Amino acid sequence: MPKLPASRHVRGSLFVEYVRMIRRRKNVDWEGILPPADLVYVWQQIRPNDWYPMATFERLGIAILDHLDGASLDAVRLWGRFSAQQFVGGQDTLIVDREPVESLMRLRVMRSTLFDFPAFDVPMLTDGHARVSVTYHMSPRAEEAACHQTLGFCEGVVSLAGGANVRAEFRHRAWLGDSRTVFDLEWAHGA
């Protein structure tokens, strides 16, 4: 397993989504929930191309799960699908129409622009099937949520690229003690 950098980072284009969720909920006492070091990021402008601490990203994600109504793992997965649509709006080279395989290959290449460590990979990719490996190196609860979000995001990418009847299933789960999380994606050709 490759050695991780001492501090891991996530690109602002992903980080900003957590910040927006927190800012929208003005009825939650975030100052009483999040440490001051994390609040600095919540109240500042997030720049899409800057790097932000993965540890803060993890704590924001857990705070969202704990304090936003309806925040379940199913909701996180659906949000992942929705966020793929939002993300593609700023990345016009990610989706290739009627080419889910090419779109997933582009996502695999794009990974290094989103995380400064190997957060996920697509080690197996054929027509109609992909295997995705995910390792964020977070606490079990945060890892589980992040993996559900990633699964939903990949489902969204395949759907946007024209895949139909997209199905995904976890094979291994890091939050339950496996060395990494692995899920399979399957799809049919769209019309």
C-alpha positions in Angstrom: 0.0 0.0 0.0 1.4 3.4 -0.9 2.5 5.7 1.9 0.0 8.5 2.6 1.1 12.1 2.9 1.2 13.4 6.4 -1.8 15.6 5.7 -4.2 14.8 3.0 -6.2 17.4 1.0 -9.4 17.7 -1.1 -10.0 20.2 -3.8 -12.2 23.2 -3.1 -14.6 22.2 -5.8 -15.7 19.2 -3.5 -15.1 20.9 -0.2 -17.5 23.8 -1.0 -20.5 21.5 -1.2 -20.1 20.6 2.5 -19.6 24.2 3.4 -22.8 25.2 1.5 -24.8 22.6 3.3 -23.7 23.9 6.7 -24.2 27.6 5.8 -27.8 26.9 4.6 -28.8 25.6 8.0 -28.8 28.7 10.0 -30.9 27.2 12.8 -28.0 24.8 13.8 -25.4 26.1 16.3 -22.3 25.2 14.2 -20.0 27.1 16.6 -21.0 24.6 19.4 -20.5 21.6 17.1 -17.4 22.3 15.1 -13.9 23.2 16.3 -12.8 26.8 15.7 -10.2 25.5 13.2 -12.9 24.1 11.0 -15.2 27.1 11.4 -12.6 29.2 9.8 -13.3 27.3 6.6 -17.0 27.4 7.0 -17.1 31.2 7.1 -14.5 32.0 4.5 -14.8 32.0 0.7 -13.9 28.5 -0.7 -11.9 28.7 -3.9 -12.6 25.7 -6.2 -9.0 25.2 -7.2 -7.4 25.5 -3.8 -6.6 22.5 -1.5 -8.4 22.1 1.9 -7.6 19.7 4.7 -9.2 16.3 4.5 -9.5 16.1 8.3 -11.8 19.2 8.2 -13.7 17.7 5.3 -14.3 14.5 7.4 -15.5 16.5 10.4 -17.8 18.6 8.3 -19.3 15.5 6.8 -19.9 13.9 10.2 -21.5 17.1 11.5 -23.8 17.2 8.4 -24.8 13.5 9.1 -25.4 14.3 12.8 -27.3 17.6 12.5 -29.2 17.8 9.2 -32.7 16.4 9.0 -32.9 13.5 6.7 -29.2 12.8 6.5 -29.1 9.1 6.0 -26.8 6.8 4.0 -29.5 6.5 1.3 -29.7 10.3 1.2 -25.9 10.6 1.0 -25.9 8.2 -2.0 -28.6 10.2 -3.7 -26.7 13.4 -3.0 -23.7 11.8 -4.7 -25.7 11.1 -7.8 -27.1 14.7 -7.8 -23.6 16.2 -7.1 -22.3 14.4 -10.3 -24.7 16.5 -12.3 -23.5 19.7 -10.5 -19.9 18.7 -10.9 -20.2 18.0 -14.6 -21.4 21.6 -15.1 -17.9 22.8 -14.3 -16.1 19.9 -16.0 -17.2 19.8 -19.6 -14.6 17.2 -20.5 -15.7 14.5 -18.0 -18.8 13.1 -19.7 -18.6 11.5 -23.1 -22.1 11.0 -24.5 -23.1 7.3 -24.8 -19.6 6.3 -23.5 -19.8 5.3 -19.8 -16.5 3.5 -20.0 -14.6 6.5 -21.4 -16.4 8.8 -18.8 -15.2 6.6 -15.9 -11.7 6.5 -17.4 -11.7 10.3 -17.4 -12.9 10.3 -13.8 -10.1 8.0 -12.8 -7.6 10.4 -14.4 -9.3 13.4 -12.8 -8.9 11.9 -9.3 -5.5 13.4 -8.9 -7.0 16.9 -9.4 -9.6 16.3 -6.6 -7.5 14.6 -3.9 -3.7 14.8 -3.3 -3.7 11.1 -2.3 -5.0 8.0 -4.1 -8.6 8.2 -2.7 -10.2 6.0 -5.3 -9.3 4.0 -8.4 -11.1 2.1 -11.1 -8.9 -1.1 -11.4 -11.4 -2.9 -13.7 -13.4 -1.4 -16.4 -15.2 -3.1 -19.3 -18.3 -2.4 -21.3 -21.2 -2.5 -18.9 -19.1 -3.2 -15.7 -16.7 -1.3 -13.5 -15.0 -2.2 -10.2 -14.2 0.9 -8.1 -11.8 0.8 -5.1 -12.1 3.5 -2.5 -9.8 4.3 0.5 -10.2 7.8 2.1 -8.5 6.7 5.4 -11.1 8.3 7.6 -13.0 7.1 10.7 -15.3 4.2 10.0 -18.5 6.4 10.1 -17.0 9.0 7.8 -15.5 6.4 5.5 -18.9 4.7 5.2 -20.7 8.0 4.3 -18.0 9.0 1.9 -18.1 5.6 0.1 -21.8 5.9 -0.3 -21.4 9.3 -1.7 -18.7 8.1 -4.1 -20.9 5.2 -5.2 -23.7 7.6 -5.9 -21.4 9.9 -7.8 -20.1 7.1 -10.0 -23.7 6.0 -10.6 -24.4 9.6 -11.7 -21.4 9.7 -14.0 -22.5 6.4 -15.7 -26.1 7.7 -16.1 -25.0 11.0 -17.5 -22.9 9.2 -20.0 -25.9 7.2 -21.2 -25.8 4.1 -19.1 -29.2 2.7 -18.4 -30.4 0.5 -15.5 -27.3 1.4 -13.4 -26.8 -0.9 -10.5 -24.1 -0.7 -7.8 -23.2 -3.1 -5.0 -20.5 -3.0 -2.3 -18.2 -6.0 -2.3 -15.8 -4.9 0.5 -16.3 -2.3 3.2 -13.4 -0.5 4.9 -15.7 0.7 7.7 -16.3 -2.9 8.6 -12.6 -3.8 8.7 -11.7 -4.6 5.1 -8.5 -3.0 3.8 -10.4 -0.9 1.4 -13.9 -0.5 0.0 -14.8 -2.0 -3.3 -18.0 -1.7 -5.2 -19.2 -2.9 -8.6 -21.1 -0.9 -11.1 -23.2 -2.5 -13.8 -25.2 -0.8 -16.6 -26.9 -1.5 -19.9 -26.6 0.6 -23.0 -29.0 3.5 -23.1 -31.1 4.5 -26.0 
